Amino acid sequence: MRHEFRVMLSDPSTVIFVVLIPLLMVAIMKELFATALRAQGYESANGSEFGIPAMAVAFAAFGVGYAGFTFFRDHGWGTWDRLRATPVSSVDIMVGKVVPNVMITVVQLLLLFGLGGPLFGLVVTGSWLALIVLILVLAVSLSAFGMLVTSVARTMNQLNAVGSVGGMGLALLGGAWVPVETMPGWAQAIAPAMPTYWAMEGFRKVILESGGLDAVLVPSLVMLGFGVLFTVLSAWRFRFEETKVYYG
């Protein structure tokens, strides 16, 4: 885990992508979000109540391939077989690579919500503890989805393509770009099949409707269920002896 953190933090572009770009997008689209929220009956909304969680969820979803990148990188550097030859177990390897990704996602989400107040006037009317629970469960669920993508991808190009398209699909259909209520009927029917939909539901209950832990129980359990499902499928499909192509 120390090694993975060291590599991740050595590249500042990650911080720029997952924190600064979402904040820029909130600044650009805040008034648009405010109009949408007021149309739903939230008369005092300033737009950040949807913008911050939406961009946080969307960019966290875009990062589903980060954990998988660490596996492909080891194959590319020629260190995968050496890692497997050490006394650590397969579970140790998985934990050492996935946990840093979960923690980075949690920090990303906390930073965006923390900066939402001073920069855009975000007011969390409900429980911050409930908000943190949603953040933790979302990070676990998305990281598990990333491992599922990693387990089926044979090349780095496949990981990038499936991860990017999958992340965009999760964000778009989950209501992280526009409120689900404004989407076509067929998209509204699909939305609950996305963990991101439940994340947005939970954030809405806490931020706009003064919800506490009881209000986010169902969204949290559903996201946790997605995480368990993705983890089981990943464990069933992942092959430690399988060669993965870094680039090319």
For each residue, the residues with C-beta under 8 A, 3 or more apart:
1: 4 5 95 96 99 100
2: 5 6
3: 6 7 96
4: 1 7 8 70 96 97 100 101
5: 1 2 8 9 100
6: 2 3 9 10
7: 3 4 10 11 70 73
8: 4 5 11 14 66 100 104
9: 5 6 14
10: 6 7
11: 7 8 14
12: 15 16
13: 16 17
14: 8 9 11 17 18 66 104
15: 12 18 19 20
16: 12 13 19 20 21
17: 13 14 20 21 59
18: 14 15 21 22 59 60 63 104 108
19: 15 16 22 23 108 111 112 115
20: 15 16 17 23 24
21: 16 17 18 24 25 59
22: 18 19 25 26 55 56 58 59 112
23: 19 20 26 27 55 112 115 119
24: 20 21 27 28
25: 21 22 28 29 51 55
26: 22 23 29 30 33 47 48 51 52 55 116 119 120
27: 23 24 30 119 120
28: 24 25
29: 25 26 32 33 47 51
30: 26 27 33 34 46 47 48 51 120
31: 34 35 47
32: 29 35 36 47
33: 26 29 30 36 37 45 47 48 49 50 51 54
34: 30 31 37 38 45 46 47
35: 31 32 38 39 47
36: 32 33 39 40 50 178 179 182
37: 33 34 40 42 45 47 49 50 179 208
38: 34 35 41 42 43 45
39: 35 36
40: 36 37 179 181
41: 38
42: 37 38 45 49 208
43: 38
44:
45: 33 34 37 38 42 49 50 208
46: 30 34 49 120 121
47: 26 29 30 31 32 33 34 35 37 50 51 120
48: 26 30 33 51 52 116 120 121 122
49: 33 37 42 45 46 52 53 122 123 204 207 208
50: 33 36 37 45 47 53 54 179 204
51: 25 26 29 30 33 47 48 54 55 120
52: 26 48 49 55 56 112 113 116 120 122
53: 49 50 56 57 113 176 199 200 203 204 207
54: 33 50 51 57 58 175 176 177 200
55: 22 23 25 26 51 52 58 59 112 176
56: 22 52 53 59 60 108 109 112 113
57: 53 54 60 61 138 171 174 176 196 199 200 203
58: 22 54 55 61 62 171 176 177 196
59: 17 18 21 22 55 56 62 63 108
60: 18 56 57 63 105 108 109 138 139 142
61: 57 58 64 142 167 168 170 171 174 176 196
62: 58 59 164 167 168 171
63: 18 59 60 66 101 105 108 142 146 167
64: 61 67 68 142 143 145 146 149 163 166 167 170
65: 68 69 146 149 150 159 160 162 163 164 167
66: 8 14 63 69 70 101 104 146
67: 64 70 71 97 98 101 143 146 147 150
68: 64 65 71 72 146 147 149 150 153 159 163
69: 65 66 72 73 156 159
70: 4 7 66 67 73 74 97 101
71: 67 68 74 75 80 97 150 244
72: 68 69 75 76 150 156 159 244 245 246
73: 7 69 70 76 77 246
74: 70 71 77 79 80 83
75: 71 72 78 80 243 244 245 246
76: 72 73 156 246 247
77: 73 74 80 246
78: 75 81 82
79: 74 82 83
80: 71 74 75 77 83 84 244
81: 78 84 85
82: 78 79 85 86
83: 74 79 80 86 88 93
84: 80 81 93 240
85: 81 82
86: 82 83
87:
88: 83 92 93 96
89: 92 93
90: 93 94 240
91: 94 95
92: 88 89 95 96
93: 83 84 88 89 90 96 97 240
94: 90 91 97 98 147
95: 1 91 92 98 99
96: 1 3 4 88 92 93 99 100
97: 4 67 70 71 93 94 100 101
98: 67 94 95 101 102 143 147
99: 1 95 96 102 103
100: 1 4 5 8 96 97 103 104
101: 4 63 66 67 70 97 98 104 105 143 146
102: 98 99 105 106 139 140 143
103: 99 100 106 107 139
104: 8 14 18 66 100 101 107 108
105: 60 63 101 102 108 109 138 139 142 143
106: 102 103 109 110 135 136 139
107: 103 104 110 111
108: 18 19 56 59 60 63 104 105 111 112
109: 56 60 105 106 112 113 135 138 139
110: 106 107 113 114 132 135
111: 19 107 108 114 115
112: 19 22 23 52 55 56 108 109 115 116
113: 52 53 56 109 110 116 122 124 131 135
114: 110 111 117
115: 19 23 111 112 118 119
116: 26 48 52 112 113 119 120 122
117: 114 120 121 122 123 124
118: 115
119: 23 26 27 115 116
120: 26 27 30 46 47 48 51 52 116 117
121: 46 48 117
122: 48 49 52 113 116 117 207
123: 49 117 207
124: 113 117 128 131 206 207
125: 206 207 208 209 210
126: 130 131 205 206 207 209 210 211 212 215
127: 130 131 206 211 212 213
128: 124 131 132
129: 132 133 212 213
130: 126 127 133 134 202 206 211 212 213 215 216
131: 113 124 126 127 128 134 135 203 206 207
132: 110 128 129 135 136
133: 129 130 136 137 213 216 220
134: 130 131 137 138 199 202 203 206 216 219 220 223
135: 106 109 110 113 131 132 138 139
136: 106 132 133 139 140
137: 133 134 140 141 220 223 224 227
138: 57 60 105 109 134 135 141 142 195 196 199 223
139: 60 102 103 105 106 109 135 136 142 143
140: 102 136 137 143 144 223 224 227
141: 137 138 144 145 195 223 224 226 227 230
142: 60 61 63 64 105 138 139 145 146 170 195
143: 64 67 98 101 102 105 139 140 146 147 227
144: 140 141 147 148 226 227 228 229 230 231 234
145: 64 141 142 148 149 166 170 195 226 230
146: 63 64 65 66 67 68 101 142 143 149 150 163
147: 67 68 94 98 143 144 150 151 230 231 234 238
148: 144 145 151 152 230 233 234 237
149: 64 65 68 145 146 152 153 159 162 163 166
150: 65 67 68 71 72 146 147 153 159 234 238
151: 147 148 233 234 237 238 239
152: 148 149 162 237
153: 68 149 150 156 158 159 162 163 244
154: 158 242 244 245
155: 158 159 244 245 247 248
156: 69 72 76 153 159 160 244 245 246 247
157: 160 161 247
158: 153 154 155 161 162
159: 65 68 69 72 149 150 153 155 156 162 163
160: 65 156 157 163 164
161: 157 158 164 165
162: 65 149 152 153 158 159 165 166
163: 64 65 68 146 149 153 159 160 166 167
164: 62 65 160 161 167 168
165: 161 162 168 169
166: 64 145 149 162 163 169 170
167: 61 62 63 64 65 163 164 170 171
168: 61 62 164 165 171 172
169: 165 166 172 173 194
170: 61 64 142 145 166 167 173 174 176 194 195 196
171: 57 58 61 62 167 168 174 176 177 196
172: 168 169 176 177
173: 169 170 187 190 191 193 194 196 197
174: 57 61 170 171 191 194 195 196 197 199 200
175: 54 178 179 180 183 191 196 197 200
176: 53 54 55 57 58 61 170 171 172 196 199 200
177: 54 58 171 172
178: 36 175 182 183
179: 36 37 40 50 175 182 183
180: 175 183 187 188 191 197 200
181: 40 188
182: 36 178 179
183: 175 178 179 180 187 188 191
184: 187 188
185: 188 189
186: 189 190
187: 173 180 183 184 190 191
188: 180 181 183 184 185 191
189: 185 186 192
190: 173 186 187 193 194
191: 173 174 175 180 183 187 188 194 197
192: 189 197 198
193: 173 190 197
194: 169 170 173 174 190 191 197 198
195: 138 141 142 145 170 174 198 199 222 223 226 227
196: 57 58 61 138 170 171 173 174 175 176 199 200
197: 173 174 175 180 191 192 193 194 200 201
198: 192 194 195 201 202 218 219 220 222 223 226
199: 53 57 134 138 174 176 195 196 202 203 219 223
200: 53 54 57 174 175 176 180 196 197 203 204
201: 197 198 204 205 219
202: 130 134 198 199 205 206 211 215 216 219 220 223
203: 53 57 131 134 199 200 206 207
204: 49 50 53 200 201 207 208 209
205: 126 201 202 208 209 211 215 216 219
206: 124 125 126 127 130 131 134 202 203 209 210 211 212 215 216
207: 49 53 122 123 124 125 126 131 203 204
208: 37 42 45 49 125 204 205
209: 125 126 204 205 206 215
210: 125 126 206
211: 126 127 130 202 205 206 214 215 216
212: 126 127 129 130 206 215 216
213: 127 129 130 133 216 217
214: 211 217
215: 126 130 202 205 206 209 211 212
216: 130 133 134 202 205 206 211 212 213 219 220
217: 213 214 220 221
218: 198 221 222
219: 134 198 199 201 202 205 216 222 223
220: 133 134 137 198 202 216 217 223 224
221: 217 218 224 225
222: 195 198 218 219 225 226
223: 134 137 138 140 141 195 198 199 202 219 220 226 227
224: 137 140 141 220 221 227 228
225: 221 222 228 229
226: 141 144 145 195 198 222 223 229 230
227: 137 140 141 143 144 195 223 224 230 231
228: 144 224 225 231 232
229: 144 225 226 232 233
230: 141 144 145 147 148 226 227 233 234
231: 144 147 227 228 234 235
232: 228 229 235 236
233: 148 151 229 230 236 237
234: 144 147 148 150 151 230 231 237 238
235: 231 232 238
236: 232 233
237: 148 151 152 233 234
238: 147 150 151 234 235
239: 151 242
240: 84 90 93
241:
242: 154 239
243: 75
244: 71 72 75 80 153 154 155 156
245: 72 75 154 155 156 248
246: 72 73 75 76 77 156
247: 76 155 156 157
248: 155 245
